[in-house]
Amino acid sequence: MQCHSKKPMIKYLHARVAFKKRKVVHERVEYIVTVFDTPSDIMRYDKRTMSRLRDKYFTLKAKNKEIIIREILDCVELSRSQITLDEHKRAYNRQV
């Protein structure tokens, strides 16, 4: 059995999300459940969260479906993940 200290915490975050529709930038506060800490890591590695946000704000016919996570507002730690952070990143590399 591995030590729990190497496994990342699953976090419930509130984040400021920005997206562009019809040449107007919109900002919303959204929830995110992830193991990553920074907005850049979430945008790079958490494909499930980014696709959920894309599906929520854009239609299928939209041309520009870019979503930017501006900042993390607050964080609540829920529990520990079953796999390490490196394994989460490797799982992303296999999907792409």
N, C-alpha and C positions, 0 to 999 in steps of 0.2 A: 504494500500500500504506500502510495506517495504522500509526501508532506503537503498539507493544505496551503502552506505559505507560498508555494510556487504557482498555485492556481489563482487566476484573477477573480476579482469580485464582479458579480453581475450588478449593474447599476441601472437605476431608473432616473433618467435625466429630463430636465426641462431645458430646451434649447431654443435660441432665436434662429429661425430658418428664413432665408430670403430666396425669392424666385421672381422671375420676370414674365409678365403676361402683357401682351399688347403694348410693349415699350414702357411699361410702368413696373417699377420694382415694388413688390409686396413683401411684407415681413409678418411672420406669425410666430407664436410660441407653441412648440410641439413637444410631445413626450417621445423619448427614445429609450429603449431597453437594450443595453449593450455591455460588452466587457471593455470597450475602448474608452480612453480618457479625453483625448483631445478632438476638436472638430475635424482636423485634417485626417486623423486615423479613422474616424467614423466614416468620413466621405470616401476614403481610400479602401478600407477593408470590410465595412459592414454593408454588404450588398442588399441584405434583406431590409434594413431600415431605409436605405436610399430608394429602393424600388417601391416600398410602401408609401413614402412621401411623394414620389413621382406619380404613382397611381392616384393618390388623393387629390393632387392639385392640377394635373394635366389630363387632357383627353387623349385618345389614341391618335388623333390627327395632328396634334401639336408638333411643331417643328423643333422648337428649342425647349428641351426638357431638363434644363440645368437647375439644380437646387444647391444652395450654399448654406452650410451651417455656420452662422456667424460667431456665436458664443454659447457656452454652457451656463445656464442661469443657476440651477441648483442640482444637487445630486443626492440620491438616497441609495445606500448599498443594500442589496437584497440578500444575496447568498453567494457562495463560491461556484465557479464553473467546474465542469467535470474534466475539462482539458486545459492545457496551458495556453498562454497568450500566443506563443509561437505556433502552436497547432491551429489556433484560430486564423492566424495570418496565412499559414500554409493551405488551409482549406479554401481561403479566398483565391490563392494562386492556382489551385486545381480547377476552380469554377471558371476562371477567365481564360 
